[in-house]
Amino acid sequence: MAENTTIMTKIVVTGCAGFIASHLCEKLLALNYQVIGIDNFDPYYDRKIKESNLNEFINHPNMTFYEMDLKAKGAKTLFKGASVVIHLAGKAGVRPSIEDPQKYIDDNITATLSVLDAMVEHNIKKLLFASSSSIYGNNPNTPWSESLSVDNPISPYAFTKKACELLNHSYHHLYKLDILNLRFFTVYGPRQRPDLAIHKFIKLIASGKEIPMFGDGSTSRDYTFVLDTVDGILGALKYITQNENIYDIVNLGNNTPVPLHYLIKKIGEALNILPKTKQMPMQPGDVDTTFADISKAQELFNYQPKTTLEEGLKQFVNWHNRIVGK
């Protein structure tokens, strides 16, 4: 997608040791970008996991890494010399945001404000921002297009992502920043956070334990394989660097919701183990379905997810088996 880039193009990637961002950094480096990676190793999950992600590319000659909180004094200096920011850092998780909304306001909204101020200070005009399908809440009008009203978030996490999109718009208006808000839809694959469903399910099934199935199994998610999401980010990068006066919101999903009971069945097949489930009540803040309309991404930068659920789960299981030493 960006094969003709030059070594002089420098990109800041925030949250670079995380799940999606670590895959993105590897791709950017392979395409001869210079990458400034920033990560604060938020304790939401084990630091060793993020260090393992980072070790895949930290020694690349075009990679510069800084361990720093984006809200910290001095963080803005790290952005100097960059031409694009890909802001993937943030506090993740719907359910934990209900327990500690202030932390999500700090690490999502305030940190994004720091990124925007750094861009203004260093005259960086291009931003890709990691938003979320959680913004759509429980909207019954599926598939979800970017034109839908999203004024009724049902979790603090979703509220902070919506707030960041609005904050981004104000900086686009005031300082002429070009910004694409990319709404990710349930990304999965190797390096996925250990608290997310597929990772937890694989670990539980492989250990012979029951899976807690929230609801009756009919809830569905638009699962998107991580490398398809990364391809979408690279397409957005090419688009934003070739165009001016941009502020837009774009879904990066798979356009194919998968029911929970079917997902569990397919994970069992990938592991060659019959899953055991325990039905649990629905959790506060959860949504019934996520379903992306991806026509805008297809139109703007030819986004087209290619990885089937079966192939994605196979790659995930292979990775999982390697990290547990099988």
Buried (B, 14 or more C-beta within 10 A) or exposed (E): BBEEBEEEBBBBBBBBBBBBBBBBBBBBBEBBBBBBBBBBBBEBBEEEBBEBBBEBBBEBEBBBBBEBBBBEEEBBEBBBEBBBBBBBBBBBBBEBBBEEBEBBBBBBBEBBBBBBBBBBEBEBBBBBBBBBBBBBBEBEEBBBBBEBEBEEBBBBBBBBBBBBBEBBBEBBEEEEBBBBBBBBBBBBBBBBBEEBBBBBBBBBBBEEEEBBBBBEBEBBBBBBBBBBBBBBBBBBBBBBBEEEEBBBBBBBBBBBBBBBBBBBBBBBBBBEBEBEBEEEEEEEBBBBBBBBBBBBBBEBBEBEBEBEBEEBBBBBBEBBEEEEEE
